[in-house]
């Protein structure tokens, strides 16, 4: 136990942290080191196990109190006090767990009964995650998808009870339906009661004499399910859409888990997305840049005409307001930014080359603002 890290340190907390602080820290750390986010990373896998172990103790009031008083020894079922002067000399004590269970049965302080009933009471089903890839336009305007997922579902034959049709589970005769067995034990400290899960019903309080043949008594079977998913306009890569109750069935009457749809968006051939804004590059010719021209600009919804002013320089960016992507949380739309690039002709006939040479004699360096300034700077540099 000496090589184990302090459970509070594992979750990045100080001793005495509240239940809410413990829960928030666990969620944050578990998400960071979850195996699905770190495939093949053994270090992350070990940390994930360590985080779960720490949370299993600190989220349980009884175990947390033992841990706060005695450290790791207080929650290790294999620990005990050895030596003639310790508790290990008294027959019947297997370590701290047995001692505290006995005190719990006698005084209602640390007993395992409440913990057993919580473990075997109604529990929420497992949450599931499914990645869905959609087109760029589907992300912009929203869409509806039918997805197929393999998951545990409630057995239709028994209705999720686990008992064969026409039968039902019976109250466990050994524990009387409590799911607990209490035993008294005399020790040098007095007579104490210990509480343990009933071995006949595994702590559930019920016996299933006629288990359902289809699900084997579990009440759940594996099946392929088709689910309709409404994807709102404006989603982006790694957007998450929760669908309540579409996870796996609850246990012992607990609520069903939830399904989380993680969105992947295919890139577009023309547009680049930056938040709610779109960016587009459009090549223009020398004469369009020099003289100005009306050009056609594509948007996600339509084609629009835009007047490029005379003297437009390469790299100039124009904004078309409201031509971007709608926000998921509001009706506001982003903008479309158009960057113009100058395309230089590469295939010229002799006649075309002569025409450009003639133009070059007429359009001298004085017509170019940047070139003229640059030439003046060179003259000044060498003078």
C-alpha positions as a printed Julia matrix, in Angstrom:
383×3 Matrix{Float64}:
   0.0     0.0     0.0
   3.02    2.26    0.46
   3.4     2.77   -3.29
  -0.19    3.91   -3.77
  -0.79    7.6    -4.37
  -3.13    9.54   -2.11
  -6.64    9.34   -3.58
  -7.2    13.08   -3.19
  -3.93   13.73   -5.03
  -5.02   11.37   -7.84
  -8.12   13.54   -8.44
  -6.21   16.81   -7.93
  -8.09   17.67   -4.72
  -7.37   18.68   -1.15
  -8.44   16.48    1.73
 -11.93   17.44    2.88
 -13.22   18.15   -0.64
 -17.01   18.16   -0.98
 -19.02   15.49   -2.84
 -19.62   17.93   -5.73
 -15.92   18.75   -5.98
 -15.04   15.03   -6.01
 -17.63   14.31   -8.71
 -16.5    17.22  -10.93
 -12.82   16.31  -10.55
 -13.54   12.66  -11.4
 -15.49   13.55  -14.56
 -12.74   15.87  -15.75
  -9.93   13.36  -15.11
 -11.88   10.37  -16.45
 -12.65   12.2   -19.69
  -8.99   13.16  -20.09
  -7.61    9.63  -19.62
 -10.51    7.56  -21.01
  -9.19    4.64  -23.14
 -11.41    5.71  -26.07
  -9.54    9.04  -26.21
  -6.13    7.43  -25.7
  -6.15    4.2   -27.76
  -3.1     2.05  -27.12
  -1.73    4.38  -24.41
  -0.86    2.09  -21.48
   0.03    5.03  -19.24
  -3.39    6.63  -19.78
  -5.03    3.25  -19.16
  -3.27    2.9   -15.8
  -4.19    6.44  -14.81
  -7.81    5.78  -15.78
  -7.84    2.73  -13.48
  -6.24    4.76  -10.68
  -8.84    7.53  -11.11
 -11.72    5.04  -10.95
 -10.25    3.4    -7.85
  -9.91    6.79   -6.13
 -13.46    7.8    -7.03
 -14.9     4.45   -5.9
 -13.58    5.2    -2.41
 -14.1     8.97   -2.14
 -17.63    8.92   -3.6
 -18.77    6.37   -1.01
 -19.46    8.07    2.36
 -18.54    4.99    4.42
 -15.32    4.23    2.52
 -14.37    7.91    2.45
 -14.67    8.17    6.22
 -12.51    5.08    6.68
  -9.95    6.41    4.21
  -9.84    9.84    5.85
  -9.11    8.2     9.23
  -6.79    5.35    8.31
  -5.61    5.97    4.74
  -5.32    3.08    2.27
  -5.32    0.52    5.08
  -8.83    1.56    6.03
 -10.27    0.51    2.65
  -8.03   -2.45    1.78
  -9.89   -5.7     2.6
  -6.55   -7.53    2.77
  -5.02   -5.25    5.36
  -4.89   -6.05    9.07
  -2.91   -5.43   12.23
  -0.2    -8.05   12.78
   1.78   -8.82   15.95
   0.84   -9.84   19.49
  -0.22   -6.35   20.49
  -2.41   -5.76   17.45
  -5.92   -6.78   16.51
  -4.48   -9.49   14.26
  -4.1   -11.72   17.32
  -7.85  -11.9    17.89
  -9.43  -14.68   15.81
 -12.18  -13.62   13.45
 -10.8   -10.21   12.37
  -9.65  -10.11    8.74
  -8.73   -6.38    8.8
 -10.37   -2.97    8.96
 -13.3    -3.9     6.71
 -14.49   -6.6     9.14
 -14.06   -4.34   12.15
 -16.03   -1.47   10.62
 -18.73   -3.8     9.29
 -19.23   -5.08   12.81
 -19.42   -1.59   14.26
 -21.85   -0.67   11.5
 -24.16   -3.54   12.4
 -24.08   -2.69   16.1
 -24.28    1.1    15.98
 -25.46    1.96   12.44
 -22.32    3.97   11.73
 -20.24    2.24    9.09
 -22.26   -0.84    8.12
 -22.22   -2.34    4.65
 -26.01   -2.68    4.54
 -26.68    0.73    3.05
 -23.85    0.25    0.59
 -25.23   -3.13   -0.51
 -28.71   -1.75   -1.03
 -27.3     1.11   -3.06
 -25.27   -1.29   -5.18
 -28.24   -3.6    -5.74
 -30.89   -0.89   -5.97
 -32.05    0.82   -9.18
 -29.1     1.9   -11.33
 -28.99    3.92  -14.52
 -28.04    1.99  -17.66
 -24.75    2.6   -19.43
 -24.37    5.67  -21.64
 -23.29    5.03  -25.23
 -21.38    7.03  -27.83
 -21.68    6.9   -31.62
 -19.7     8.85  -34.23
 -21.61   10.1   -37.28
 -19.99   11.62  -40.38
 -22.03   14.17  -42.36
 -21.55   16.42  -45.39
 -20.49   20.06  -45.04
 -23.89   21.32  -46.24
 -25.7    19.01  -43.8
 -23.76   20.56  -40.94
 -24.62   24.06  -42.2
 -28.35   23.55  -42.73
 -29.15   20.63  -40.41
 -30.32   17.16  -41.36
 -31.99   14.0   -40.12
 -30.05   10.73  -39.99
 -31.01    7.14  -39.35
 -28.19    5.49  -37.45
 -27.78    1.82  -36.61
 -26.21    0.84  -33.31
 -25.61   -2.46  -31.54
 -26.54   -2.28  -27.86
 -28.24   -4.04  -24.98
 -32.02   -3.61  -25.05
 -34.83   -4.69  -22.76
 -35.8    -8.3   -23.46
 -39.19   -8.31  -25.21
 -39.98  -11.85  -24.11
 -39.92  -11.11  -20.37
 -40.39   -7.35  -20.53
 -37.03   -6.84  -18.83
 -37.94   -8.71  -15.64
 -35.61  -11.63  -16.35
 -38.34  -14.11  -15.4
 -39.94  -16.49  -17.89
 -43.35  -15.37  -19.23
 -46.14  -16.2   -16.75
 -43.72  -16.32  -13.82
 -42.17  -13.76  -11.5
 -39.24  -13.49   -9.14
 -39.85  -14.48   -5.53
 -38.7   -12.94   -2.31
 -35.48  -14.61   -1.18
 -36.36  -16.87    1.79
 -32.84  -16.72    3.21
 -32.69  -12.94    3.67
 -36.42  -12.19    3.61
 -36.02   -9.89    0.62
 -33.51   -7.53    2.28
 -30.53   -8.79    0.28
 -28.47   -8.81    3.51
 -27.36  -11.43    5.99
 -26.58  -10.26    9.53
 -24.43  -12.4    11.79
 -23.41  -11.85   15.42
 -19.86  -12.42   16.55
 -18.34  -12.31   20.0
 -14.96  -10.62   20.19
 -12.71   -9.3    22.98
 -14.37   -5.92   22.33
 -17.88   -7.29   22.82
 -20.59   -8.75   20.59
 -20.94   -7.16   17.19
 -23.1    -7.72   14.15
 -21.68   -7.94   10.63
 -23.69   -7.36    7.46
 -22.9    -9.11    4.16
 -24.73   -9.67    0.84
 -27.03  -12.67    0.84
 -25.25  -15.54   -0.98
 -28.49  -17.04   -2.3
 -29.77  -13.94   -4.13
 -26.43  -12.07   -4.49
 -27.84   -9.17   -2.51
 -30.83   -8.53   -4.77
 -33.45   -9.83   -2.32
 -35.11  -11.89   -5.08
 -34.82  -15.42   -6.41
 -35.45  -16.13  -10.1
 -36.61  -19.74  -10.19
 -37.68  -19.63  -13.86
 -35.25  -17.39  -15.77
 -36.26  -16.18  -19.23
 -34.8   -18.41  -21.92
 -34.06  -15.54  -24.32
 -32.06  -13.33  -21.95
 -30.93  -15.96  -19.43
 -32.54  -14.04  -16.59
 -30.67  -10.77  -17.13
 -33.69   -8.96  -18.62
 -31.48   -7.58  -21.41
 -30.32   -8.86  -24.8
 -27.97   -7.55  -27.51
 -29.7    -6.19  -30.61
 -29.16   -3.87  -33.59
 -31.32   -0.78  -33.23
 -32.08    2.0   -35.73
 -32.43    5.45  -34.17
 -33.56    8.68  -35.83
 -31.28   11.63  -35.04
 -32.13   15.28  -35.7
 -28.89   17.15  -36.36
 -29.4    20.91  -35.95
 -28.03   23.52  -38.33
 -24.62   24.9   -37.38
 -22.99   21.82  -35.85
 -19.25   21.44  -36.34
 -16.58   18.8   -35.87
 -16.79   17.17  -32.42
 -20.22   18.65  -31.7
 -22.07   16.3   -29.34
 -25.82   15.66  -29.56
 -27.28   13.93  -26.47
 -30.3    11.67  -26.92
 -31.85   10.92  -23.57
 -32.91    7.36  -22.8
 -31.34    5.79  -25.9
 -28.43    4.19  -24.05
 -28.61    0.75  -22.47
 -31.5    -0.32  -20.19
 -31.37    0.51  -16.49
 -30.65   -2.15  -13.89
 -33.12   -3.16  -11.17
 -35.7    -0.7   -12.44
 -33.26    2.19  -12.92
 -33.55    4.68  -15.82
 -32.09    3.94  -19.25
 -28.74    5.43  -20.16
 -28.24    8.15  -22.76
 -26.75    8.1   -26.26
 -24.21   10.74  -27.31
 -23.8    11.41  -31.03
 -20.36   12.83  -31.92
 -20.35   14.72  -35.22
 -17.62   14.53  -37.86
 -17.98   16.96  -40.81
 -16.44   16.31  -44.22
 -14.38   19.19  -45.66
 -15.81   21.29  -48.51
 -14.16   21.68  -51.92
 -14.52   25.47  -51.94
 -15.19   26.77  -48.45
 -13.1    26.75  -45.29
 -14.99   27.07  -42.03
 -13.73   29.21  -39.14
 -16.34   29.12  -36.41
 -19.53   30.5   -37.94
 -17.63   32.29  -40.74
 -16.74   30.92  -44.18
 -13.62   31.73  -46.2
 -13.28   31.46  -49.98
 -10.46   32.21  -52.41
 -11.37   33.48  -55.89
  -8.76   33.97  -58.67
  -9.12   37.09  -60.82
  -7.22   38.25  -63.91
  -4.92   41.26  -64.23
  -7.46   43.27  -66.19
 -10.2    42.53  -63.63
  -7.94   43.67  -60.82
  -6.74   46.77  -62.69
 -10.01   47.92  -64.23
 -12.52   46.44  -61.78
 -15.23   43.96  -62.69
 -18.41   42.24  -61.56
 -17.57   38.7   -60.45
 -19.85   35.82  -59.41
 -19.3    34.67  -55.82
 -20.73   31.28  -54.76
 -22.29   30.99  -51.3
 -23.78   27.91  -49.62
 -27.28   28.99  -50.64
 -26.93   30.9   -53.93
 -24.67   32.78  -56.35
 -24.25   36.52  -55.75
 -22.67   39.25  -57.88
 -19.88   41.33  -56.35
 -18.19   44.46  -57.75
 -14.4    44.22  -57.56
 -13.15   47.83  -57.5
 -10.46   49.03  -59.91
  -6.95   48.71  -58.55
  -7.71   45.73  -56.33
  -4.5    44.19  -55.02
  -3.81   40.43  -54.71
  -4.75   39.13  -51.26
  -7.49   41.72  -50.71
 -10.33   40.32  -48.57
 -13.98   41.31  -49.02
 -16.76   40.5   -46.55
 -20.28   39.36  -47.46
 -22.29   39.82  -44.29
 -24.66   37.06  -43.19
 -23.49   34.57  -45.83
 -21.79   32.25  -43.34
 -23.18   29.49  -41.11
 -26.0    29.76  -38.6
 -25.17   29.47  -34.92
 -26.49   26.36  -33.16
 -27.6    28.47  -30.19
 -29.21   31.42  -32.01
 -30.49   32.62  -35.37
 -27.34   34.68  -35.99
 -25.33   33.85  -39.09
 -21.63   34.26  -39.67
 -20.09   36.07  -42.66
 -18.42   34.97  -45.88
 -14.9    36.33  -46.44
 -13.68   36.37  -50.04
  -9.93   36.61  -50.69
  -8.96   37.49  -54.25
  -5.78   36.09  -55.78
  -4.16   37.3   -59.0
  -3.78   34.63  -61.66
  -0.91   35.1   -64.11
  -1.47   33.52  -67.57
   0.86   30.62  -68.38
  -0.16   29.69  -71.94
   0.29   32.59  -74.38
   0.47   32.75  -78.13
   2.99   34.99  -79.92
   0.26   37.53  -80.61
  -0.77   37.6   -76.95
   2.84   38.03  -75.82
   3.26   41.01  -78.16
   0.06   42.53  -76.8
   1.36   42.26  -73.22
   4.73   43.7   -74.22
   2.97   46.66  -75.88
   0.88   47.19  -72.75
   4.03   47.07  -70.59
   5.53   49.95  -72.61
   2.4    51.97  -72.09
   1.67   51.02  -68.44
   4.99   52.1   -66.9
   6.21   51.72  -63.3
   4.63   55.09  -62.37
   1.23   53.39  -62.72
   2.12   50.96  -59.95
   2.06   52.49  -56.47
   4.06   49.78  -54.69
   6.54   49.28  -57.51
   7.14   53.03  -57.85
   7.74   53.36  -54.11
  10.08   50.37  -54.16
  12.16   51.8   -57.02
  12.45   55.12  -55.17
  13.67   53.24  -52.08
  16.34   51.43  -54.13
  17.6    54.73  -55.6
  17.78   56.24  -52.13
  19.62   53.16  -50.8
  22.37   53.31  -53.44
  22.72   57.11  -53.64
